[in-house]
Amino acid sequence: PAAQPKHQEFTRAILWWQSRFPGITILLSKKDVSDAFKWLWLQASYCGLFATELSVEEGGEDLTKEERQALQSLVAIYLSMTFGWVGAPGEFMAFTWVIKLLHGAHVLEDASWHDTTPFHCLVLMDDTALIEPHLGLRAPFSVALAEACTRKVLGQDSINQVKDAEEGRLETRKLVWGLTYDTEDGSRELPSAKLEKAVHLLHDCAFDFGNLQSLLRDWQELRGNQEFWT
């Protein structure tokens, strides 16, 4: 099982800090792991379970008969975990829990500036979310520690630098796991792009009363979006 945090947990953490330090700004940050599953090496004895035969049906028009025969005998053997395996999320979350526990095992020494509460983060697969009050240097230290713990567990290049430039900054408004949080006005909402998509989807003629021509895919898309909205 891949035990994952819920939005209620993230919200409660924000409210907990606001009740502990009324009037103090609560900052949010997010860290993303690049190519998440690929950081986990497979045991050599199990690599065969992740092997894939190469096909030359597409893009093989320019090959000779001998080259085709040689390629048809090739098998790609993965040495790291793939995204298609149903057990991958559970295996990966075991490592992210190590990151979470390692991050939470630290506390800043000067409690008069930084509080006595240990650091805390919530990890949803490859997305690490941090909630910290703007006290002394507590918030930037927490972010730096989260990065260090991620690199220690998964590898030196495991932090997604491109996403980090967009989402890693400490801010009061942040898109976290599909919802936009604002600690200043105390709101949590669907992003405008998601709301626009909902409007267009619900006005699709496939769902018009009396329509008998809708496809199974239409209803699957509606059901999937409704689960996300709720």
JOSULKA-V281021 format. One record per run of one state. SS is the DSSP state (~ for helix, > for strand, _ for the rest). FROM is the first residue (numbers start at 1). TO is the last residue. Records with the same first field share a line. If there is no record, write none. Layout:
BEGIN
SS->FROM-TO + FROM-TO
END
This chain:
BEGIN
_->1-6 + 21-25 + 34-35 + 40-40 + 42-43 + 51-51 + 54-64 + 73-74 + 77-79 + 81-87 + 105-110 + 115-120 + 125-126 + 134-137 + 155-158 + 160-160 + 168-170 + 172-172 + 177-178 + 183-186 + 191-191 + 203-204 + 208-215 + 230-230
~->7-20 + 36-39 + 44-50 + 65-72 + 88-104 + 111-114 + 138-154 + 161-167 + 192-202 + 205-207 + 216-229
>->26-33 + 41-41 + 52-53 + 75-76 + 80-80 + 121-124 + 127-133 + 159-159 + 171-171 + 173-176 + 179-182 + 187-190
END
